[in-house]
Amino acid sequence: MKVYDEKHIKNVVFVGAHNSGKTTLAETMLYEAKLINRRGSVENKNTVSDYHEVEHEKGNSIFATPLYTEWRNYKINIIDTPGLDDFIGEVISSIRVADTVLTILNGQHGVEVGTEIIWNYIDRYRKPTLFVINQLDHPAFNFEKSLQSIHNLVGNNVVQIQYPLIVSGSYCIIDILKMKMYKFSPEGGKPEKLSIPVEEKEKADYLHNELVEKAAENDEELLEKFFENNSLTEDEMRKGIKAGMLNHELFPVFCISALSDMGSGRLMGFIDNVAPAAADLGPEQSLDGREIKPEIDGSSVLLIYKTVHQSNLGQVSFFKVKRGQVTINDKLLNTRSGEVEVFNQLFIMDGKERISVSRLTVGDMGATLKLKATETGDTLSNPETEVILKPIQYPDSRYSMAISAVNNKDEEKMSDALKKISSQDPTVIVSYAKESRQLIINCQGELHLAIVEWILNNQFNIEVTWQKPKIAFRETILRSANANYRHKKQSGGSGQFAQVHMKIEPWYEELGEPEGFNIRGKEEIDLAWGGKLIFYNCIVGGAIDQRYLPSIMKGILEVMEEGPLTGSYIRDVRVMVYDGKMHSVDSNDISFKIAGAHAFREAFLNANPRLLEPIIELIVKVPEEMLGNVMTDLQSRRAIIQGIESRENFQILKCLAPESELHAYSTDLRSQTQGRATFKANFASYQPVPGNIQKTLVDLEK
């Protein structure tokens, strides 16, 4: 296959809400470029892009799929992404390596919630972006509504390249850049090029002048020419549009019918002629602040943006060449793991098809097999010039469940499978909760979790069960209490003997020293699970030898790791050991450890023990008209509203809510607001559980 240079490689990613037509457009572009002889369809499950079995079963895109096409001496790499925000990780990785983002809109609805979510990441990376309003031949198509929704999303830097028109029953597109009308037959395909009708000339001229002004604003030289001539040539307009896209200050708008192949060829021509190439983009920043320019003469730098585990191939690593080039048998250093990886094979990916190549240059994208120690987000570079690119940033998890294998013999196999799933999708985070002894899957939503289960069942032959994760409660006390415990055991020979007297009290910051005790020593322990244990040696007269005090404290800490109420960790207690007895023969460390543990447990139960629950700070972004329903729901979850701020057409609601009331909140919020609300959650503090709820929880543990 021909090797293209960085000026003739265009990397575009298709993003948009569910059912906007991304996969259909990708299929049509491959057909237009004659890389396929027949267009498949999502309904018939035969598109190049959606080839995974699970995508056929679920009826929608789940994975970002790399494709490529060649069009008029350019190579266009395409990544077709999912539209459901459960799979936002696939979208983010793809945006990270794209040169241009094509945001596809369903022309019946315009900008949808999924589009808004994706736009936040496009805007963060400041990627050149154009909007494509799809389904121009659908009876419910509404171009003006869709165009206005784009203005509402990105502001006044939207510029029309096209608008649709029906002439004598035929679908047409007025092209403002070329000042031509494209008239399509009912079958679509190559259009008839005509002059703009007289009745549309005034509107087209107005939009053309607006486009000229917008293009000129992005280049000083063009601006001077515009002031001199009051116009620009078509080539000058292309230059200005490209500059505006690179500055993330100009957003061209097209209209097409991907299904009927209307306008897709013109869109591909714009990608060729105007959309930025890899060479046009500015340098990337490495973690240490160096600029990584997209130049072929530099030492090689690759970014791994996607990993797939296939049963017949093993690990497939997808990458973009950020600098230099890569050839077969090259050895590059993984700057995270320190391993040198050998590129025994190189491919260009076209859906599930792999096309072998011997070399890929800067700006191009490809794949290789069986890298030993490389994961998504890693940088591979020439060993002599180590580079670490800024990692891909993924959103926090929104949904969690505890997982276990139906067959206990599959536990280890399941653990290995989950590592591969997490490697393939970094938004699936697997962790072990030591406190609850549960394996937890953190992901983006219920559908995301369902795909994890499908992969476990169908690719790894593992059946699993799910449980609601246990809440990490804490236990503490509200008042002081005394206890003493005598441990005595005689079984022939040396026995065991220890007696411990102690007082326990609640501890809080700035609490004064205990009164009425002769304090001879103090130890302050920051507990691994939060809070403190303050341990005082108040022994007088040698009632207990100094060497036994660490054993007493060890016994206390063992109880604190599994509290008497619910088995939760105990925190924020201070203990004064002030008396006791020992035996010259039978006393030993184990005896005082046992006595200390029993005395502490008894005192704890008599000190008005209180269960604490984790409180989460929620920040919910909700459309104004839906605020009331969201607030009512939160209050039913024992949330305390702390404040509300207005931001454009949204309300930002801040509140504190118990973690125990927030399981599946992302699903419920999505349902209440048709997916238009989003939220962030952060741990805030531990607070006492209401008495009636504490009684229920304690009774459950009995």
Stockholm file with secondary structure:
# STOCKHOLM 1.0

chainA/1-702         MKVYDEKHIKNVVFVGAHNSGKTTLAETMLYEAKLINRRGSVENKNTVSDYHEVEHEKGNSIFATPLYTEWRNYKINIIDTPGLDDFIGEVISSIRVADTVLTILNGQHGVEVGTEIIWNYIDRYRKPTLFVINQLDHPAFNFEKSLQSIHNLVGNNVVQIQYPLIVSGSYCIIDILKMKMYKFSPEGGKPEKLSIPVEEKEKADYLHNELVEKAAENDEELLEKFFENNSLTEDEMRKGIKAGMLNHELFPVFCISALSDMGSGRLMGFIDNVAPAAADLGPEQSLDGREIKPEIDGSSVLLIYKTVHQSNLGQVSFFKVKRGQVTINDKLLNTRSGEVEVFNQLFIMDGKERISVSRLTVGDMGATLKLKATETGDTLSNPETEVILKPIQYPDSRYSMAISAVNNKDEEKMSDALKKISSQDPTVIVSYAKESRQLIINCQGELHLAIVEWILNNQFNIEVTWQKPKIAFRETILRSANANYRHKKQSGGSGQFAQVHMKIEPWYEELGEPEGFNIRGKEEIDLAWGGKLIFYNCIVGGAIDQRYLPSIMKGILEVMEEGPLTGSYIRDVRVMVYDGKMHSVDSNDISFKIAGAHAFREAFLNANPRLLEPIIELIVKVPEEMLGNVMTDLQSRRAIIQGIESRENFQILKCLAPESELHAYSTDLRSQTQGRATFKANFASYQPVPGNIQKTLVDLEK
#=GR chainA/1-702 SS CCCCCTTSEEEEEEECSTTSSHHHHHHHHHHHTTSSSSCCCTTTTCCSSCCSHHHHHHTSCCSCEEEEEEETTEEEEEEECCSSGGGHHHHHHHHHHCSEEEEEEETTTBSCHHHHHHHHHHHHHTCCEEEEEECTTSTTCCHHHHHHHHHHHHCTTEEESEEEEEETTEEEEEETTTTEEEECCTTCSSCEEECCCHHHHHHHHHHHHHHHHHHHTTCHHHHHHHHHHSCCCHHHHHHHHHHHHHTTCCEEEEECBTTTTBSHHHHHHHHHHTSCCGGGSCCEEBTTSCEECCCTTSCCEEEEEEEEEETTTEEEEEEEEEESEEETTCEEEETTTCCEEECCCCEEEETTEEEECSEEETTCEEEEECCSSCCTTCEEECTTSCCCBCCCCCCCCCEEEEEEESSGGGHHHHHHHHHHHHHHCTTCEEEEETTTTEEEEEESCHHHHHHHHHHHHHTSCCCEEEECCCCCCEEEESSCEEEEEEEEECSSSSCEEEEEEEEEEECCTTCCCCSSSCCCEEEEEECTTSSEEEEEECCCTTSSCGGGHHHHHHHHHHHHTSCTTTSCEECSEEEEEEEEECCTTTCCHHHHHHHHHHHHHHHHHTSCEEEEEEEEEEEEEEEGGGHHHHHHHHHHTTCEEEEEEEETTEEEEEEEEEGGGCTTHHHHHHHHTTTCCEEEEEEEEEEECCHHHHHHHHHHHC
#=GC SS_cons         CCCCCTTSEEEEEEECSTTSSHHHHHHHHHHHTTSSSSCCCTTTTCCSSCCSHHHHHHTSCCSCEEEEEEETTEEEEEEECCSSGGGHHHHHHHHHHCSEEEEEEETTTBSCHHHHHHHHHHHHHTCCEEEEEECTTSTTCCHHHHHHHHHHHHCTTEEESEEEEEETTEEEEEETTTTEEEECCTTCSSCEEECCCHHHHHHHHHHHHHHHHHHHTTCHHHHHHHHHHSCCCHHHHHHHHHHHHHTTCCEEEEECBTTTTBSHHHHHHHHHHTSCCGGGSCCEEBTTSCEECCCTTSCCEEEEEEEEEETTTEEEEEEEEEESEEETTCEEEETTTCCEEECCCCEEEETTEEEECSEEETTCEEEEECCSSCCTTCEEECTTSCCCBCCCCCCCCCEEEEEEESSGGGHHHHHHHHHHHHHHCTTCEEEEETTTTEEEEEESCHHHHHHHHHHHHHTSCCCEEEECCCCCCEEEESSCEEEEEEEEECSSSSCEEEEEEEEEEECCTTCCCCSSSCCCEEEEEECTTSSEEEEEECCCTTSSCGGGHHHHHHHHHHHHTSCTTTSCEECSEEEEEEEEECCTTTCCHHHHHHHHHHHHHHHHHTSCEEEEEEEEEEEEEEEGGGHHHHHHHHHHTTCEEEEEEEETTEEEEEEEEEGGGCTTHHHHHHHHTTTCCEEEEEEEEEEECCHHHHHHHHHHHC
//
